[in-house]
Amino acid sequence: MKSNHFSCKALIVVSFFCLFSLLVLSNRASAKSVTLRYTNFFPPTHAQSILAENWCREVEKRTQGRVKVQYFAGQTLTKAKGTYDAVARGIADVGLSCLAYTRGRFPVMSAIDLPFGYSSGSSATAAANHIYNKFQPEEFKDTQVMFLHAHGPGLIHTRDKAVKTIGDMKGLKIRSTGLSAEIIKALGGTPVTMAMPETYQSLQKGVVDGTASPFEAMKGFKLAEVVDFTTYSVSIAYTTAFFVVMNKARWNDLDSADQDIITAINQEYVMKHGQAWDDIDRSGMRYLLQQGKTIVGLDAKESAKWKKAVEPLFDDYVAQMEKKNMDGKTVLDAIRKFLNDN
């Protein structure tokens, strides 16, 4: 009888354990699968677009299909300038675009775009994520930030006329966005606000005389076909920071295990995007030269003039932040320190 009593207890325990396991597995298997819509303005063949699509496939793979992602490249779901708002409102679930396309909305993070003299996309990307993690700015509170990345040295590319001195900038209409537009103004040019996908045709038709962009755009957007000169003004090289954000409600609806998986993927893709910027900068430079175009260097004396011309932009940033009761100097100091230390 005693043996039968223990056997019955053991059977009950085993049965309970099996039932519990089946319920867990059943809940896991029946957990609602979700489909997210990822919007991106880069053309499908651009290296950054390919990486973004790879992120989508990686999410699907590691969540075992519980989270699927439909990918919309080349502004097919949202325009570049409206991407952040589209994600915040749920028109898209995930979005990649530039901070500069919604100027004034990201006061803290916009400091990254100032002409610090960036040497690479990797360093600009590392700086952007460091500053975001350090300050956790409220400006992103209506979305869930996946990560940020930033392109390599932003330079000036012109058609017809080579810019060899700061005086050559006078009267030139240069496509630019956000703080790069302020850089063009400080150098004596006329900024023309325009998203990158519109630039090729505008250069081709003479609507603008040049563009501010990294070398990657020479191949990624085929701009080497419609510009003739690049001014290698590295002493004031700016960057453009990009965000990858998710609709907050959609993020909160995800299973916590899937959130952890996506967070791990994000950490891997931060520097993948940064390294990709460096790789395509090199490719863009080669493509420019293959098209027979010219890269113009600046000597030390001329570089110093350019650097002096853009110095007021840093003071203006601090002043604008003060109007918002925010400490812009601390942000600038943090960026400088990070770039100096790394």
Disulfide bonds with the S-S distance in Angstrom:
none
